[in-house]
Amino acid sequence: MPASSRARGVAVAAALVAAVTLLPLLVVIPDALSAEPGEAARYLLRPRVGELLTHTGMLVAVTVPATVVVGVLAAWLVERSTLPWAGVWRTLLLAPLAVPAFVSAYAWVTVAPWLTGFWGAALVTTLAYFPFVFLPVAALLRALDPGDEEAARSLGLSPAAAVVRTVLPRLRPAVSGGALLVALHLLAEYGVLEMMRFQTFTTAIMQQYAVGFSDTTSSLLASVLLTLCLVALVLDLVARGRHRVARVGSGVQRRAVPAVLGAWTAPVLLFLSALVALSVAVPVATVVRWLLHALDAGDRLDLGLVQVTLSTLGLAVLGALAAVAAALPGAWLLNRHRSGLTLLLERTTFIASALPGVVVGLALVTLAVRWARPVYQTVGLLVVAYAILFLPRAMVSLRAGLAAAPPELSEAGRSLGLSGGATLVRVVLPLVAPSVLTALVLVALAVNTELTATLLLAPTGTDTLALAFWRQASELDYAAAAPYAAVMIILSVPLTMLLRRQILEER
């Protein structure tokens, strides 16, 4: 197939994906526009809306920089310094991904009931989300050829200046992608903020729907959330820049000379130990404590736990496959045929992910009931919701993988007589396979802990670990919630180990 025809085919697929991701907006935007302009202005200019905007902005303004600083610093210490037991720390710093964010909130609420509000929410989200930055930055640091940094040092730059001039600019795609994921998660987060009793647009929208208020007012709040998402997408586009990361050839197959920590070794170990203790040890120890409490009290584990676990696993696999398949056309276009149109298609797929799961779920319910009743109450509709919500996780991973697979190698393969399909199989897929696996794992981890969209769209009788945990925890029955939290953590451990393996193989 000619390159132009192949590009057109991929563009059509990416456009179809973008159209599907915009389906929730077909409900939200018309409902918001149906309000009288004066009434809409009065509603949006209320002090309450200003308070929600302030809360959301504060949380993003504090948590995103905090996760970037912690994630980049931890990645550099593990991959580019003489940190003792670096392999162990690499595993421990990915471990927070195995603990759902709302399980961490559940743990902190029971350990320190006074730690609620803004600072509690900022602490929990920072501890839960910094691996989104650590993972891509660590993988890229491990893969970078140290030649440029060594050349800069040979020209008289200090080690720190050489890192700033040659390494940090090449980390921009990984840092900006991780920061974007954190920002989008914060805009759509519900479980953590509800437990920490910190009100944002997401919790307010959920409350509007829960008490049966007008869909118009909820859609107005959702439109503000969409605006915040657009701001995040624009900032990511600016931060990422247009610098090329890929190179033709793998470069020198050796690691960079690690920076000697020296007297900083003890403070660094103390910092990493505190980070792991707060993000992993506290939640895990709390879950174990409540689980033992339930067993000591004579409570029997729910016999339906196995069935709920199998249901969760099945949905996680389906959701991950759907999201990665949907993200691949857009990621490929962005790296091979970058233009204003491809950027628009990619940004479009990110927009709906900023909506809370409850908004996406209710929008899909409305569309299904009105226009496609046979798909209502089906697993397929739920999987579509997962693909819409978690497409950014897959897109960021695939984008980074394709950026490191230079198009010149594909062109060389075709010049040697390989067909388009053979070039894909023999040249491109081996290079991007680690990123594909990373994307699958990240989406599966997200599906494993999704709450609101699953509650609205799951077929009758379908249950998940997250829903079962939330029912018990919201009733303050922490002992009954502990088994579901424990299984979610156990299921997430092997997925997290796969992510660790990807860092080691990203060469």
LOGURO-475524 format. One record per residue (C-alpha): residue number from 1; x, y, z. Coordinates in steps of 0.5 Angstrom, whole numbers. Layout:
N
<rec i="NUM" east="X" north="Y" up="Z"/>
...
***
This chain:
507
<rec i="1" east="0" north="0" up="0"/>
<rec i="2" east="3" north="7" up="-2"/>
<rec i="3" east="5" north="11" up="4"/>
<rec i="4" east="0" north="17" up="2"/>
<rec i="5" east="-6" north="11" up="2"/>
<rec i="6" east="-3" north="8" up="9"/>
<rec i="7" east="-3" north="15" up="12"/>
<rec i="8" east="-10" north="17" up="10"/>
<rec i="9" east="-13" north="10" up="13"/>
<rec i="10" east="-9" north="11" up="19"/>
<rec i="11" east="-12" north="19" up="19"/>
<rec i="12" east="-19" north="16" up="18"/>
<rec i="13" east="-18" north="11" up="24"/>
<rec i="14" east="-16" north="17" up="29"/>
<rec i="15" east="-22" north="21" up="27"/>
<rec i="16" east="-27" north="16" up="28"/>
<rec i="17" east="-23" north="15" up="35"/>
<rec i="18" east="-24" north="22" up="36"/>
<rec i="19" east="-31" north="22" up="34"/>
<rec i="20" east="-32" north="17" up="39"/>
<rec i="21" east="-29" north="20" up="45"/>
<rec i="22" east="-33" north="27" up="44"/>
<rec i="23" east="-39" north="23" up="45"/>
<rec i="24" east="-40" north="25" up="52"/>
<rec i="25" east="-40" north="32" up="50"/>
<rec i="26" east="-46" north="31" up="45"/>
<rec i="27" east="-50" north="31" up="52"/>
<rec i="28" east="-46" north="36" up="56"/>
<rec i="29" east="-45" north="42" up="51"/>
<rec i="30" east="-52" north="42" up="49"/>
<rec i="31" east="-55" north="41" up="56"/>
<rec i="32" east="-50" north="47" up="58"/>
<rec i="33" east="-52" north="51" up="52"/>
<rec i="34" east="-60" north="50" up="53"/>
<rec i="35" east="-59" north="55" up="59"/>
<rec i="36" east="-61" north="62" up="58"/>
<rec i="37" east="-55" north="66" up="58"/>
<rec i="38" east="-57" north="70" up="64"/>
<rec i="39" east="-59" north="64" up="68"/>
<rec i="40" east="-52" north="61" up="66"/>
<rec i="41" east="-48" north="67" up="68"/>
<rec i="42" east="-51" north="68" up="75"/>
<rec i="43" east="-50" north="61" up="76"/>
<rec i="44" east="-43" north="60" up="74"/>
<rec i="45" east="-41" north="67" up="77"/>
<rec i="46" east="-44" north="65" up="84"/>
<rec i="47" east="-39" north="65" up="90"/>
<rec i="48" east="-40" north="57" up="90"/>
<rec i="49" east="-37" north="56" up="83"/>
<rec i="50" east="-31" north="61" up="85"/>
<rec i="51" east="-30" north="57" up="91"/>
<rec i="52" east="-30" north="50" up="87"/>
<rec i="53" east="-25" north="53" up="82"/>
<rec i="54" east="-20" north="56" up="87"/>
<rec i="55" east="-20" north="49" up="90"/>
<rec i="56" east="-19" north="45" up="83"/>
<rec i="57" east="-14" north="50" up="81"/>
<rec i="58" east="-10" north="50" up="88"/>
<rec i="59" east="-10" north="42" up="88"/>
<rec i="60" east="-7" north="42" up="81"/>
<rec i="61" east="-2" north="48" up="82"/>
<rec i="62" east="1" north="44" up="88"/>
<rec i="63" east="0" north="37" up="86"/>
<rec i="64" east="3" north="37" up="79"/>
<rec i="65" east="9" north="41" up="81"/>
<rec i="66" east="10" north="36" up="87"/>
<rec i="67" east="10" north="30" up="83"/>
<rec i="68" east="14" north="33" up="77"/>
<rec i="69" east="20" north="35" up="83"/>
<rec i="70" east="19" north="28" up="86"/>
<rec i="71" east="19" north="24" up="80"/>
<rec i="72" east="24" north="27" up="76"/>
<rec i="73" east="29" north="27" up="83"/>
<rec i="74" east="27" north="20" up="84"/>
<rec i="75" east="29" north="18" up="77"/>
<rec i="76" east="35" north="21" up="77"/>
<rec i="77" east="37" north="18" up="83"/>
<rec i="78" east="36" north="11" up="81"/>
<rec i="79" east="38" north="12" up="74"/>
<rec i="80" east="44" north="17" up="74"/>
<rec i="81" east="47" north="16" up="81"/>
<rec i="82" east="51" north="12" up="86"/>
<rec i="83" east="45" north="10" up="90"/>
<rec i="84" east="46" north="4" up="94"/>
<rec i="85" east="41" north="-2" up="92"/>
<rec i="86" east="38" north="2" up="86"/>
<rec i="87" east="34" north="-4" up="83"/>
<rec i="88" east="31" north="-5" up="90"/>
<rec i="89" east="29" north="3" up="90"/>
<rec i="90" east="27" north="2" up="83"/>
<rec i="91" east="21" north="-3" up="85"/>
<rec i="92" east="19" north="1" up="91"/>
<rec i="93" east="18" north="7" up="87"/>
<rec i="94" east="14" north="4" up="83"/>
<rec i="95" east="10" north="1" up="88"/>
<rec i="96" east="5" north="6" up="89"/>
<rec i="97" east="2" north="4" up="83"/>
<rec i="98" east="0" north="-2" up="86"/>
<rec i="99" east="-4" north="2" up="91"/>
<rec i="100" east="-11" north="5" up="89"/>
<rec i="101" east="-11" north="12" up="90"/>
<rec i="102" east="-18" north="12" up="94"/>
<rec i="103" east="-15" north="6" up="98"/>
<rec i="104" east="-9" north="11" up="100"/>
<rec i="105" east="-14" north="16" up="102"/>
<rec i="106" east="-18" north="11" up="106"/>
<rec i="107" east="-12" north="9" up="110"/>
<rec i="108" east="-10" north="16" up="111"/>
<rec i="109" east="-17" north="18" up="114"/>
<rec i="110" east="-17" north="12" up="119"/>
<rec i="111" east="-10" north="13" up="121"/>
<rec i="112" east="-10" north="21" up="121"/>
<rec i="113" east="-17" north="23" up="121"/>
<rec i="114" east="-15" north="30" up="122"/>
<rec i="115" east="-11" north="30" up="116"/>
<rec i="116" east="-17" north="32" up="111"/>
<rec i="117" east="-18" north="38" up="107"/>
<rec i="118" east="-14" north="41" up="102"/>
<rec i="119" east="-7" north="39" up="105"/>
<rec i="120" east="-9" north="32" up="106"/>
<rec i="121" east="-12" north="31" up="99"/>
<rec i="122" east="-5" north="34" up="96"/>
<rec i="123" east="-1" north="29" up="100"/>
<rec i="124" east="-5" north="23" up="98"/>
<rec i="125" east="-5" north="25" up="91"/>
<rec i="126" east="2" north="27" up="90"/>
<rec i="127" east="4" north="20" up="94"/>
<rec i="128" east="-1" north="16" up="89"/>
<rec i="129" east="1" north="20" up="82"/>
<rec i="130" east="8" north="21" up="83"/>
<rec i="131" east="10" north="15" up="79"/>
<rec i="132" east="6" north="17" up="73"/>
<rec i="133" east="12" north="22" up="72"/>
<rec i="134" east="18" north="17" up="75"/>
<rec i="135" east="16" north="12" up="70"/>
<rec i="136" east="17" north="15" up="64"/>
<rec i="137" east="23" north="19" up="66"/>
<rec i="138" east="27" north="13" up="69"/>
<rec i="139" east="26" north="9" up="63"/>
<rec i="140" east="28" north="15" up="58"/>
<rec i="141" east="34" north="17" up="63"/>
<rec i="142" east="36" north="9" up="62"/>
<rec i="143" east="36" north="9" up="55"/>
<rec i="144" east="39" north="16" up="53"/>
<rec i="145" east="46" north="16" up="50"/>
<rec i="146" east="51" north="19" up="55"/>
<rec i="147" east="55" north="22" up="49"/>
<rec i="148" east="52" north="29" up="49"/>
<rec i="149" east="53" north="30" up="56"/>
<rec i="150" east="60" north="27" up="56"/>
<rec i="151" east="62" north="32" up="50"/>
<rec i="152" east="59" north="38" up="54"/>
<rec i="153" east="63" north="36" up="60"/>
<rec i="154" east="69" north="36" up="55"/>
<rec i="155" east="68" north="43" up="53"/>
<rec i="156" east="68" north="45" up="60"/>
<rec i="157" east="61" north="45" up="63"/>
<rec i="158" east="60" north="42" up="70"/>
<rec i="159" east="57" north="36" up="71"/>
<rec i="160" east="50" north="40" up="73"/>
<rec i="161" east="51" north="44" up="68"/>
<rec i="162" east="52" north="39" up="63"/>
<rec i="163" east="46" north="35" up="65"/>
<rec i="164" east="42" north="42" up="65"/>
<rec i="165" east="44" north="43" up="58"/>
<rec i="166" east="44" north="36" up="55"/>
<rec i="167" east="39" north="31" up="59"/>
<rec i="168" east="34" north="36" up="61"/>
<rec i="169" east="31" north="38" up="54"/>
<rec i="170" east="31" north="31" up="52"/>
<rec i="171" east="27" north="29" up="58"/>
<rec i="172" east="21" north="34" up="56"/>
<rec i="173" east="17" north="29" up="53"/>
<rec i="174" east="17" north="25" up="59"/>
<rec i="175" east="16" north="30" up="64"/>
<rec i="176" east="10" north="34" up="60"/>
<rec i="177" east="7" north="27" up="59"/>
<rec i="178" east="7" north="25" up="66"/>
<rec i="179" east="5" north="32" up="68"/>
<rec i="180" east="-1" north="32" up="64"/>
<rec i="181" east="-3" north="25" up="66"/>
<rec i="182" east="-3" north="28" up="73"/>
<rec i="183" east="-7" north="34" up="72"/>
<rec i="184" east="-12" north="30" up="68"/>
<rec i="185" east="-13" north="25" up="74"/>
<rec i="186" east="-14" north="31" up="79"/>
<rec i="187" east="-19" north="34" up="74"/>
<rec i="188" east="-23" north="28" up="74"/>
<rec i="189" east="-21" north="25" up="81"/>
<rec i="190" east="-27" north="23" up="86"/>
<rec i="191" east="-26" north="18" up="91"/>
<rec i="192" east="-20" north="21" up="94"/>
<rec i="193" east="-23" north="28" up="94"/>
<rec i="194" east="-29" north="25" up="97"/>
<rec i="195" east="-26" north="21" up="103"/>
<rec i="196" east="-21" north="27" up="104"/>
<rec i="197" east="-27" north="32" up="104"/>
<rec i="198" east="-25" north="37" up="99"/>
<rec i="199" east="-29" north="40" up="94"/>
<rec i="200" east="-28" north="41" up="87"/>
<rec i="201" east="-32" north="41" up="81"/>
<rec i="202" east="-32" north="33" up="80"/>
<rec i="203" east="-35" north="32" up="87"/>
<rec i="204" east="-40" north="38" up="86"/>
<rec i="205" east="-42" north="35" up="79"/>
<rec i="206" east="-43" north="28" up="83"/>
<rec i="207" east="-47" north="31" up="88"/>
<rec i="208" east="-51" north="35" up="83"/>
<rec i="209" east="-53" north="28" up="80"/>
<rec i="210" east="-54" north="24" up="86"/>
<rec i="211" east="-59" north="29" up="89"/>
<rec i="212" east="-63" north="29" up="82"/>
<rec i="213" east="-61" north="37" up="81"/>
<rec i="214" east="-62" north="39" up="74"/>
<rec i="215" east="-58" north="36" up="68"/>
<rec i="216" east="-57" north="43" up="66"/>
<rec i="217" east="-53" north="46" up="72"/>
<rec i="218" east="-49" north="40" up="72"/>
<rec i="219" east="-47" north="41" up="65"/>
<rec i="220" east="-45" north="48" up="66"/>
<rec i="221" east="-40" north="45" up="72"/>
<rec i="222" east="-38" north="40" up="67"/>
<rec i="223" east="-36" north="46" up="62"/>
<rec i="224" east="-32" north="49" up="67"/>
<rec i="225" east="-28" north="43" up="68"/>
<rec i="226" east="-27" north="42" up="60"/>
<rec i="227" east="-24" north="49" up="60"/>
<rec i="228" east="-19" north="47" up="65"/>
<rec i="229" east="-18" north="41" up="61"/>
<rec i="230" east="-16" north="45" up="55"/>
<rec i="231" east="-12" north="49" up="59"/>
<rec i="232" east="-8" north="43" up="61"/>
<rec i="233" east="-7" north="41" up="54"/>
<rec i="234" east="-5" north="47" up="51"/>
<rec i="235" east="1" north="48" up="57"/>
<rec i="236" east="3" north="41" up="55"/>
<rec i="237" east="4" north="42" up="48"/>
<rec i="238" east="8" north="48" up="50"/>
<rec i="239" east="12" north="45" up="55"/>
<rec i="240" east="13" north="39" up="50"/>
<rec i="241" east="16" north="43" up="45"/>
<rec i="242" east="18" north="41" up="38"/>
<rec i="243" east="25" north="38" up="40"/>
<rec i="244" east="27" north="31" up="37"/>
<rec i="245" east="28" north="25" up="42"/>
<rec i="246" east="29" north="19" up="37"/>
<rec i="247" east="36" north="18" up="33"/>
<rec i="248" east="38" north="13" up="28"/>
<rec i="249" east="42" north="8" up="31"/>
<rec i="250" east="42" north="6" up="38"/>
<rec i="251" east="48" north="10" up="40"/>
<rec i="252" east="53" north="7" up="45"/>
<rec i="253" east="51" north="1" up="49"/>
<rec i="254" east="53" north="3" up="56"/>
<rec i="255" east="51" north="7" up="62"/>
<rec i="256" east="52" north="14" up="63"/>
<rec i="257" east="58" north="15" up="69"/>
<rec i="258" east="54" north="15" up="75"/>
<rec i="259" east="54" north="22" up="80"/>
<rec i="260" east="57" north="20" up="86"/>
<rec i="261" east="53" north="22" up="92"/>
<rec i="262" east="58" north="22" up="97"/>
<rec i="263" east="56" north="25" up="104"/>
<rec i="264" east="49" north="26" up="100"/>
<rec i="265" east="48" north="19" up="101"/>
<rec i="266" east="45" north="18" up="108"/>
<rec i="267" east="40" north="24" up="106"/>
<rec i="268" east="38" north="21" up="100"/>
<rec i="269" east="36" north="15" up="103"/>
<rec i="270" east="32" north="18" up="108"/>
<rec i="271" east="28" north="22" up="103"/>
<rec i="272" east="27" north="16" up="99"/>
<rec i="273" east="25" north="12" up="105"/>
<rec i="274" east="20" north="17" up="108"/>
<rec i="275" east="17" north="17" up="101"/>
<rec i="276" east="16" north="10" up="100"/>
<rec i="277" east="14" north="9" up="107"/>
<rec i="278" east="8" north="15" up="106"/>
<rec i="279" east="6" north="12" up="99"/>
<rec i="280" east="6" north="5" up="100"/>
<rec i="281" east="8" north="2" up="108"/>
<rec i="282" east="2" north="7" up="111"/>
<rec i="283" east="-4" north="4" up="106"/>
<rec i="284" east="-1" north="-3" up="106"/>
<rec i="285" east="0" north="-3" up="113"/>
<rec i="286" east="-7" north="0" up="114"/>
<rec i="287" east="-11" north="-5" up="110"/>
<rec i="288" east="-7" north="-11" up="113"/>
<rec i="289" east="-9" north="-8" up="120"/>
<rec i="290" east="-17" north="-8" up="118"/>
<rec i="291" east="-16" north="-15" up="115"/>
<rec i="292" east="-14" north="-18" up="121"/>
<rec i="293" east="-19" north="-14" up="125"/>
<rec i="294" east="-24" north="-17" up="121"/>
<rec i="295" east="-21" north="-24" up="122"/>
<rec i="296" east="-21" north="-23" up="129"/>
<rec i="297" east="-28" north="-21" up="130"/>
<rec i="298" east="-30" north="-27" up="127"/>
<rec i="299" east="-32" north="-24" up="120"/>
<rec i="300" east="-32" north="-29" up="114"/>
<rec i="301" east="-29" north="-27" up="108"/>
<rec i="302" east="-35" north="-26" up="102"/>
<rec i="303" east="-36" north="-32" up="98"/>
<rec i="304" east="-37" north="-27" up="92"/>
<rec i="305" east="-30" north="-24" up="93"/>
<rec i="306" east="-27" north="-29" up="87"/>
<rec i="307" east="-33" north="-28" up="83"/>
<rec i="308" east="-32" north="-20" up="84"/>
<rec i="309" east="-24" north="-21" up="82"/>
<rec i="310" east="-25" north="-25" up="76"/>
<rec i="311" east="-30" north="-20" up="73"/>
<rec i="312" east="-25" north="-14" up="75"/>
<rec i="313" east="-20" north="-18" up="71"/>
<rec i="314" east="-24" north="-19" up="65"/>
<rec i="315" east="-26" north="-12" up="65"/>
<rec i="316" east="-19" north="-9" up="66"/>
<rec i="317" east="-16" north="-14" up="60"/>
<rec i="318" east="-22" north="-11" up="55"/>
<rec i="319" east="-21" north="-4" up="57"/>
<rec i="320" east="-14" north="-4" up="56"/>
<rec i="321" east="-14" north="-7" up="49"/>
<rec i="322" east="-19" north="-2" up="47"/>
<rec i="323" east="-16" north="4" up="50"/>
<rec i="324" east="-9" north="2" up="47"/>
<rec i="325" east="-12" north="0" up="40"/>
<rec i="326" east="-16" north="7" up="40"/>
<rec i="327" east="-9" north="11" up="42"/>
<rec i="328" east="-5" north="7" up="36"/>
<rec i="329" east="-7" north="11" up="30"/>
<rec i="330" east="-7" north="18" up="33"/>
<rec i="331" east="0" north="17" up="36"/>
<rec i="332" east="3" north="14" up="30"/>
<rec i="333" east="0" north="20" up="26"/>
<rec i="334" east="3" north="25" up="31"/>
<rec i="335" east="10" north="22" up="30"/>
<rec i="336" east="10" north="20" up="23"/>
<rec i="337" east="6" north="26" up="20"/>
<rec i="338" east="6" north="32" up="25"/>
<rec i="339" east="1" north="37" up="23"/>
<rec i="340" east="-4" north="42" up="26"/>
<rec i="341" east="-10" north="37" up="24"/>
<rec i="342" east="-6" north="31" up="28"/>
<rec i="343" east="-5" north="35" up="34"/>
<rec i="344" east="-12" north="37" up="34"/>
<rec i="345" east="-14" north="30" up="33"/>
<rec i="346" east="-9" north="28" up="39"/>
<rec i="347" east="-12" north="34" up="43"/>
<rec i="348" east="-19" north="32" up="42"/>
<rec i="349" east="-18" north="25" up="45"/>
<rec i="350" east="-16" north="28" up="51"/>
<rec i="351" east="-22" north="32" up="52"/>
<rec i="352" east="-27" north="28" up="55"/>
<rec i="353" east="-22" north="24" up="60"/>
<rec i="354" east="-22" north="30" up="64"/>
<rec i="355" east="-29" north="29" up="65"/>
<rec i="356" east="-31" north="25" up="71"/>
<rec i="357" east="-33" north="18" up="70"/>
<rec i="358" east="-40" north="20" up="73"/>
<rec i="359" east="-41" north="25" up="67"/>
<rec i="360" east="-38" north="20" up="62"/>
<rec i="361" east="-43" north="14" up="64"/>
<rec i="362" east="-49" north="18" up="64"/>
<rec i="363" east="-48" north="21" up="58"/>
<rec i="364" east="-47" north="14" up="55"/>
<rec i="365" east="-53" north="12" up="58"/>
<rec i="366" east="-57" north="18" up="55"/>
<rec i="367" east="-54" north="17" up="48"/>
<rec i="368" east="-55" north="9" up="49"/>
<rec i="369" east="-63" north="10" up="51"/>
<rec i="370" east="-64" north="15" up="46"/>
<rec i="371" east="-61" north="12" up="40"/>
<rec i="372" east="-58" north="5" up="41"/>
<rec i="373" east="-62" north="2" up="46"/>
<rec i="374" east="-59" north="-5" up="44"/>
<rec i="375" east="-52" north="-3" up="47"/>
<rec i="376" east="-55" north="-1" up="54"/>
<rec i="377" east="-53" north="-5" up="60"/>
<rec i="378" east="-48" north="-9" up="56"/>
<rec i="379" east="-40" north="-10" up="57"/>
<rec i="380" east="-39" north="-7" up="50"/>
<rec i="381" east="-42" north="0" up="53"/>
<rec i="382" east="-38" north="0" up="59"/>
<rec i="383" east="-31" north="-2" up="55"/>
<rec i="384" east="-32" north="4" up="51"/>
<rec i="385" east="-33" north="9" up="57"/>
<rec i="386" east="-26" north="6" up="59"/>
<rec i="387" east="-23" north="7" up="53"/>
<rec i="388" east="-25" north="14" up="53"/>
<rec i="389" east="-23" north="16" up="60"/>
<rec i="390" east="-16" north="12" up="60"/>
<rec i="391" east="-14" north="14" up="53"/>
<rec i="392" east="-9" north="19" up="55"/>
<rec i="393" east="-5" north="14" up="59"/>
<rec i="394" east="-5" north="9" up="53"/>
<rec i="395" east="-3" north="15" up="48"/>
<rec i="396" east="2" north="18" up="53"/>
<rec i="397" east="6" north="11" up="53"/>
<rec i="398" east="5" north="10" up="45"/>
<rec i="399" east="7" north="17" up="44"/>
<rec i="400" east="14" north="16" up="47"/>
<rec i="401" east="15" north="9" up="44"/>
<rec i="402" east="14" north="12" up="37"/>
<rec i="403" east="18" north="18" up="39"/>
<rec i="404" east="24" north="13" up="40"/>
<rec i="405" east="23" north="9" up="34"/>
<rec i="406" east="25" north="14" up="28"/>
<rec i="407" east="22" north="14" up="21"/>
<rec i="408" east="28" north="13" up="18"/>
<rec i="409" east="29" north="6" up="20"/>
<rec i="410" east="22" north="4" up="17"/>
<rec i="411" east="24" north="8" up="10"/>
<rec i="412" east="30" north="4" up="10"/>
<rec i="413" east="26" north="-3" up="11"/>
<rec i="414" east="22" north="-1" up="5"/>
<rec i="415" east="27" north="1" up="1"/>
<rec i="416" east="30" north="-6" up="2"/>
<rec i="417" east="24" north="-9" up="-1"/>
<rec i="418" east="20" north="-10" up="5"/>
<rec i="419" east="12" north="-9" up="5"/>
<rec i="420" east="8" north="-4" up="9"/>
<rec i="421" east="6" north="-10" up="14"/>
<rec i="422" east="13" north="-13" up="14"/>
<rec i="423" east="16" north="-6" up="16"/>
<rec i="424" east="11" north="-6" up="21"/>
<rec i="425" east="12" north="-13" up="24"/>
<rec i="426" east="20" north="-13" up="23"/>
<rec i="427" east="22" north="-6" up="25"/>
<rec i="428" east="17" north="-2" up="28"/>
<rec i="429" east="13" north="-7" up="33"/>
<rec i="430" east="20" north="-9" up="36"/>
<rec i="431" east="22" north="-2" up="38"/>
<rec i="432" east="15" north="0" up="41"/>
<rec i="433" east="13" north="-7" up="44"/>
<rec i="434" east="15" north="-4" up="51"/>
<rec i="435" east="11" north="2" up="50"/>
<rec i="436" east="5" north="-2" up="48"/>
<rec i="437" east="6" north="-7" up="54"/>
<rec i="438" east="7" north="0" up="59"/>
<rec i="439" east="0" north="3" up="56"/>
<rec i="440" east="-4" north="-4" up="57"/>
<rec i="441" east="-1" north="-4" up="64"/>
<rec i="442" east="-3" north="3" up="66"/>
<rec i="443" east="-10" north="2" up="63"/>
<rec i="444" east="-11" north="-4" up="66"/>
<rec i="445" east="-9" north="-1" up="73"/>
<rec i="446" east="-14" north="5" up="72"/>
<rec i="447" east="-20" north="0" up="70"/>
<rec i="448" east="-18" north="-4" up="76"/>
<rec i="449" east="-20" north="2" up="81"/>
<rec i="450" east="-25" north="6" up="76"/>
<rec i="451" east="-32" north="7" up="80"/>
<rec i="452" east="-37" north="12" up="78"/>
<rec i="453" east="-37" north="10" up="70"/>
<rec i="454" east="-37" north="3" up="72"/>
<rec i="455" east="-43" north="4" up="77"/>
<rec i="456" east="-47" north="7" up="72"/>
<rec i="457" east="-46" north="3" up="66"/>
<rec i="458" east="-44" north="-4" up="69"/>
<rec i="459" east="-50" north="-9" up="67"/>
<rec i="460" east="-54" north="-12" up="72"/>
<rec i="461" east="-51" north="-17" up="77"/>
<rec i="462" east="-44" north="-14" up="75"/>
<rec i="463" east="-39" north="-12" up="80"/>
<rec i="464" east="-32" north="-10" up="81"/>
<rec i="465" east="-27" north="-10" up="87"/>
<rec i="466" east="-27" north="-2" up="87"/>
<rec i="467" east="-35" north="-2" up="87"/>
<rec i="468" east="-35" north="-7" up="93"/>
<rec i="469" east="-30" north="-3" up="97"/>
<rec i="470" east="-33" north="3" up="96"/>
<rec i="471" east="-40" north="1" up="98"/>
<rec i="472" east="-37" north="-2" up="105"/>
<rec i="473" east="-32" north="4" up="106"/>
<rec i="474" east="-37" north="10" up="105"/>
<rec i="475" east="-41" north="6" up="110"/>
<rec i="476" east="-35" north="7" up="115"/>
<rec i="477" east="-35" north="-1" up="115"/>
<rec i="478" east="-27" north="-1" up="114"/>
<rec i="479" east="-26" north="-8" up="116"/>
<rec i="480" east="-31" north="-10" up="111"/>
<rec i="481" east="-28" north="-6" up="106"/>
<rec i="482" east="-21" north="-9" up="107"/>
<rec i="483" east="-21" north="-15" up="103"/>
<rec i="484" east="-23" north="-12" up="97"/>
<rec i="485" east="-17" north="-7" up="98"/>
<rec i="486" east="-12" north="-12" up="99"/>
<rec i="487" east="-14" north="-16" up="93"/>
<rec i="488" east="-14" north="-10" up="89"/>
<rec i="489" east="-7" north="-9" up="91"/>
<rec i="490" east="-5" north="-16" up="90"/>
<rec i="491" east="-8" north="-16" up="83"/>
<rec i="492" east="-4" north="-9" up="82"/>
<rec i="493" east="3" north="-12" up="84"/>
<rec i="494" east="5" north="-16" up="78"/>
<rec i="495" east="3" north="-11" up="73"/>
<rec i="496" east="7" north="-6" up="77"/>
<rec i="497" east="13" north="-11" up="76"/>
<rec i="498" east="12" north="-11" up="69"/>
<rec i="499" east="13" north="-4" up="69"/>
<rec i="500" east="19" north="-4" up="73"/>
<rec i="501" east="21" north="-9" up="67"/>
<rec i="502" east="20" north="-4" up="62"/>
<rec i="503" east="25" north="1" up="65"/>
<rec i="504" east="30" north="-4" up="65"/>
<rec i="505" east="29" north="-6" up="58"/>
<rec i="506" east="28" north="1" up="55"/>
<rec i="507" east="35" north="1" up="52"/>
***
